[in-house]
Amino acid sequence: MYLVEFISYIKHERRYSAHTAEAYSKDLSLFSSYLSDEYECNSLTEATHVMIRSWIVAELENGVKVSSVKRRISTLRSFFKFAQSRGKVATNPMLKIVSPKSEKLLPNYVKESEMHHLLEKVEFEDDFLGLRDKLILEILYQTGMRVSELTEMSEGSVDFQKRELKVLGKRNKERIIPVSKELSEKLDVYLKQKKANFSDNKSSLMVKDDGGKADRKFIYNKVKYYLSQVSSLKKRSPHVLRHTFATHMLKNGADLNAIKEILGHASLAATQVYAHNNLEQLKLSHKNAHPRK
């Protein structure tokens, strides 16, 4: 009875969407079934904080995502707040409930062996377009720049003498990224061929097959196509190459602050997530190799 009243309240008084009301109803039905099965409790308003905690633990142990459990806790908070305002419960049991910490979603990245295979073993077309495709991958992997930063680069962004790329990042903040001698030489060859193929082209660094400025979708499709040949990752985007750059740099001894500057992060906290990637790999290596595992 109270469940029907509550759903009517959030739909008609709080003006929640039908989708949200359905989700709340489902959450409360699941909790009601748990109360009945585990505690022979047939009323939501008779639930104690101990029962609620028990349900939360059971949900997590059954593999329910933390995000879903947090949403169900939010549903219970709304329900018991409503029940208390209507005099259905004397004390709100949710006051003693603390939500579980959110899951740390570690960035996906391509393995070093896979990147090596892509850049050293995969055959690209022996023409300007093949050179451009490989250069897109090389730049994103060697610099960690964002796809939007690559699309906005001009020919003038390349300083061959200093072997540097000038990048305009978020909030129009400019930064300088050093590049290898090899990448600098490839950029030089690319620009010469670009001029030969598209003499009337404007100054955009990366171009499409017809000489027009390469946009985000074009770069994304190229990266997805080539990463699909070497990686089984579900997500194969330019941003994955950004994650790959940072993870590989840190794994091979680069300073975290240096990676932060190259990536253009505003704070070190944003860069530290890559340390977790390497920590997880370290844990796995320890587990597999230590004699007392």
C-alpha positions as CSV (number, residue, x, y, z in Angstrom):
1,M,0.0,0.0,0.0
2,Y,2.8,2.4,1.0
3,L,4.7,1.5,-2.2
4,V,1.7,2.5,-4.4
5,E,1.3,5.8,-2.5
6,F,5.0,6.6,-2.8
7,I,5.1,5.9,-6.6
8,S,2.0,8.1,-7.0
9,Y,3.7,10.8,-5.0
10,I,6.9,10.9,-7.1
11,K,5.0,10.8,-10.3
12,H,2.3,13.4,-9.6
13,E,3.8,15.6,-6.9
14,R,7.5,15.4,-7.6
15,R,6.9,15.2,-11.3
16,Y,9.5,12.4,-11.9
17,S,9.5,10.8,-15.3
18,A,7.7,7.5,-16.0
19,H,11.1,5.9,-16.5
20,T,12.4,7.0,-13.1
21,A,9.1,6.0,-11.4
22,E,9.4,2.5,-13.0
23,A,13.1,2.2,-11.8
24,Y,12.1,3.2,-8.2
25,S,9.2,0.7,-8.2
26,K,11.5,-2.0,-9.4
27,D,14.1,-1.2,-6.7
28,L,11.5,-1.3,-4.0
29,S,10.0,-4.5,-5.3
30,L,13.4,-6.2,-5.2
31,F,14.0,-5.0,-1.6
32,S,10.5,-6.1,-0.6
33,S,11.2,-9.6,-1.9
34,Y,14.5,-9.7,-0.1
35,L,12.8,-8.7,3.2
36,S,10.2,-11.4,2.8
37,D,12.6,-14.2,1.8
38,E,15.3,-13.4,4.4
39,Y,13.4,-11.9,7.3
40,E,9.8,-12.9,6.8
41,C,9.1,-9.1,6.9
42,N,6.2,-8.2,4.7
43,S,6.2,-4.4,5.0
44,L,8.8,-2.0,3.7
45,T,8.2,0.3,6.6
46,E,9.2,-2.3,9.1
47,A,12.7,-2.7,7.7
48,T,15.6,-1.8,10.0
49,H,19.0,-0.4,9.1
50,V,20.5,-3.9,9.7
51,M,18.1,-5.4,7.1
52,I,19.0,-2.7,4.6
53,R,22.7,-3.2,5.1
54,S,22.3,-6.9,4.7
55,W,20.5,-6.3,1.4
56,I,23.3,-4.0,0.1
57,V,25.9,-6.6,0.9
58,A,23.9,-9.3,-0.8
59,E,23.5,-7.2,-3.9
60,L,27.3,-6.5,-4.1
61,E,28.1,-10.2,-3.5
62,N,25.8,-11.1,-6.3
63,G,27.7,-9.0,-8.7
64,V,25.4,-6.0,-8.9
65,K,27.5,-2.9,-10.0
66,V,28.3,-0.3,-7.4
67,S,26.5,2.3,-9.5
68,S,23.3,0.3,-9.5
69,V,23.5,-0.4,-5.7
70,K,24.0,3.3,-5.1
71,R,20.9,4.1,-7.2
72,R,18.9,1.6,-5.1
73,I,20.1,3.2,-1.9
74,S,19.0,6.5,-3.3
75,T,15.5,5.0,-3.9
76,L,15.3,3.8,-0.3
77,R,16.4,7.2,0.9
78,S,13.5,8.8,-1.0
79,F,11.0,6.2,0.1
80,F,11.8,6.4,3.8
81,K,11.9,10.2,3.8
82,F,8.5,10.1,2.3
83,A,7.3,7.4,4.8
84,Q,8.6,9.5,7.7
85,S,6.9,12.6,6.5
86,R,3.6,10.7,6.4
87,G,4.1,9.3,9.8
88,K,4.6,5.7,8.5
89,V,7.9,5.3,10.3
90,A,9.1,6.9,13.5
91,T,12.8,6.8,12.7
92,N,14.4,6.9,9.2
93,P,16.7,3.8,9.0
94,M,18.6,5.2,6.1
95,L,20.3,7.7,8.4
96,K,22.6,4.9,9.4
97,I,23.3,3.8,5.9
98,V,26.5,4.8,4.0
99,S,26.7,4.3,0.3
100,P,29.6,2.1,-1.0
101,K,32.5,3.9,-2.7
102,S,32.2,4.2,-6.5
103,E,34.1,1.7,-8.7
104,K,37.4,3.0,-10.0
105,L,37.2,2.6,-13.7
106,L,40.8,2.3,-14.9
107,P,41.5,3.6,-18.4
108,N,41.7,1.1,-21.2
109,Y,45.0,1.0,-23.0
110,V,46.7,-1.0,-25.8
111,K,49.5,-3.4,-24.8
112,E,53.0,-2.4,-25.8
113,S,53.4,-5.6,-27.9
114,E,50.2,-4.7,-29.8
115,M,51.3,-1.1,-30.5
116,H,54.7,-2.4,-31.7
117,H,52.9,-4.9,-34.0
118,L,50.7,-2.1,-35.4
119,L,53.5,0.4,-36.1
120,E,56.2,-2.1,-37.2
121,K,54.4,-5.1,-38.7
122,V,51.1,-3.9,-40.1
123,E,51.4,-2.9,-43.7
124,F,50.1,0.6,-44.7
125,E,49.4,1.7,-48.2
126,D,52.6,2.8,-49.9
127,D,51.3,6.3,-50.8
128,F,50.4,9.6,-49.2
129,L,47.2,8.3,-47.6
130,G,49.0,5.4,-46.0
131,L,51.7,7.7,-44.7
132,R,49.0,10.0,-43.3
133,D,47.2,7.1,-41.6
134,K,50.3,5.8,-39.9
135,L,51.3,9.4,-38.9
136,I,47.9,9.9,-37.2
137,L,48.6,6.8,-35.0
138,E,52.2,7.8,-34.4
139,I,51.3,11.3,-33.3
140,L,48.5,10.3,-30.9
141,Y,50.6,7.5,-29.4
142,Q,53.8,9.4,-29.1
143,T,52.3,12.7,-27.7
144,G,49.1,11.6,-25.9
145,M,47.3,14.6,-27.4
146,R,43.5,14.8,-27.6
147,V,41.8,14.2,-30.9
148,S,40.5,17.7,-30.9
149,E,44.0,19.0,-30.4
150,L,45.2,17.1,-33.4
151,T,42.4,18.3,-35.7
152,E,43.2,21.9,-34.8
153,M,46.9,21.7,-35.5
154,S,48.3,23.6,-38.4
155,E,51.5,23.2,-40.4
156,G,52.9,26.0,-38.3
157,S,52.4,24.0,-35.1
158,V,55.5,22.0,-36.0
159,D,58.9,23.3,-35.0
160,F,61.4,21.1,-36.9
161,Q,64.4,22.9,-35.5
162,K,63.4,22.3,-31.9
163,R,61.5,19.0,-32.6
164,E,58.4,20.3,-30.9
165,L,54.7,20.5,-31.5
166,K,52.7,23.5,-30.3
167,V,49.3,22.3,-29.0
168,L,46.2,24.4,-28.1
169,G,44.4,22.5,-25.4
170,K,41.4,23.0,-23.2
171,R,40.5,26.6,-22.2
172,N,42.8,27.7,-25.0
173,K,45.9,26.8,-22.9
174,E,48.9,26.3,-25.1
175,R,51.6,23.7,-24.4
176,I,54.7,22.4,-26.1
177,I,55.2,18.7,-26.6
178,P,58.6,17.3,-27.6
179,V,58.8,14.7,-30.4
180,S,61.4,12.2,-31.4
181,K,63.8,12.7,-34.3
182,E,62.1,9.9,-36.2
183,L,58.6,11.4,-35.8
184,S,60.0,14.8,-36.8
185,E,61.4,13.3,-40.0
186,K,58.1,11.6,-40.8
187,L,56.3,14.9,-40.3
188,D,58.7,16.5,-42.7
189,V,58.1,13.9,-45.4
190,Y,54.4,14.1,-44.8
191,L,54.2,17.8,-45.3
192,K,56.2,17.7,-48.5
193,Q,53.9,15.0,-49.9
194,K,50.8,16.9,-48.7
195,K,52.0,20.0,-50.6
196,A,52.6,17.9,-53.7
197,N,49.2,16.3,-53.5
198,F,47.2,19.3,-52.5
199,S,48.9,22.5,-53.6
200,D,45.9,24.7,-52.9
201,N,45.3,23.2,-49.4
202,K,45.1,25.5,-46.4
203,S,47.4,25.1,-43.4
204,S,45.6,22.3,-41.5
205,L,48.1,19.7,-40.5
206,M,46.0,16.6,-40.9
207,V,43.8,16.2,-44.1
208,K,41.2,13.8,-45.4
209,D,41.6,12.0,-48.7
210,D,40.3,15.0,-50.7
211,G,42.6,17.4,-49.0
212,G,40.0,18.9,-46.7
213,K,40.7,19.4,-43.0
214,A,40.5,16.1,-41.0
215,D,37.7,16.3,-38.4
216,R,37.2,14.3,-35.2
217,K,35.0,11.6,-36.9
218,F,37.6,11.0,-39.6
219,I,40.4,10.6,-37.1
220,Y,38.2,8.4,-34.9
221,N,37.4,6.0,-37.8
222,K,41.0,5.7,-38.8
223,V,42.1,4.9,-35.3
224,K,39.3,2.4,-34.8
225,Y,40.1,0.6,-38.1
226,Y,43.8,0.1,-37.3
227,L,43.4,-0.7,-33.6
228,S,40.9,-3.4,-34.6
229,Q,43.6,-5.2,-36.4
230,V,45.8,-5.6,-33.3
231,S,43.6,-5.2,-30.2
232,S,40.6,-6.9,-28.7
233,L,39.6,-3.9,-26.7
234,K,35.9,-3.0,-27.0
235,K,36.7,0.7,-27.1
236,R,39.3,1.6,-29.8
237,S,39.3,5.3,-30.0
238,P,41.9,8.2,-30.2
239,H,41.4,8.6,-26.4
240,V,42.5,5.1,-25.8
241,L,45.8,6.0,-27.5
242,R,46.1,8.9,-25.1
243,H,45.6,6.5,-22.2
244,T,48.1,4.1,-23.8
245,F,50.7,6.8,-24.1
246,A,50.5,7.8,-20.5
247,T,50.4,4.2,-19.2
248,H,53.4,3.1,-21.3
249,M,55.4,6.2,-20.3
250,L,54.8,5.7,-16.6
251,K,55.5,2.0,-16.9
252,N,58.9,2.8,-18.5
253,G,60.0,5.1,-15.8
254,A,58.7,8.6,-16.8
255,D,58.0,11.1,-14.1
256,L,54.3,11.6,-13.3
257,N,54.6,15.4,-13.3
258,A,56.2,15.2,-16.8
259,I,53.3,13.1,-18.1
260,K,50.9,15.6,-16.5
261,E,52.5,18.5,-18.4
262,I,52.6,16.6,-21.7
263,L,48.9,15.6,-21.4
264,G,47.9,19.1,-20.4
265,H,46.2,18.0,-17.2
266,A,45.2,20.9,-14.9
267,S,46.1,18.9,-11.8
268,L,48.2,15.8,-10.9
269,A,45.1,14.0,-9.6
270,A,43.9,13.5,-13.2
271,T,47.2,11.9,-14.1
272,Q,47.5,9.7,-11.1
273,V,44.9,7.3,-12.5
274,Y,47.6,5.9,-14.7
275,A,49.6,4.9,-11.7
276,H,46.7,2.7,-10.7
277,N,46.9,1.0,-14.1
278,N,50.5,0.1,-13.4
279,L,49.8,-0.8,-9.8
280,E,47.2,-3.4,-11.0
281,Q,49.8,-4.9,-13.4
282,L,52.3,-5.0,-10.5
283,K,49.8,-6.8,-8.3
284,L,49.1,-9.3,-11.1
285,S,52.8,-9.9,-11.7
286,H,53.4,-10.4,-7.9
287,K,50.5,-12.8,-7.7
288,N,51.7,-14.9,-10.6
289,A,55.4,-14.9,-9.9
290,H,55.9,-14.8,-6.1
291,P,56.9,-18.2,-4.6
292,R,54.6,-17.6,-1.7
293,K,51.5,-16.7,-3.8
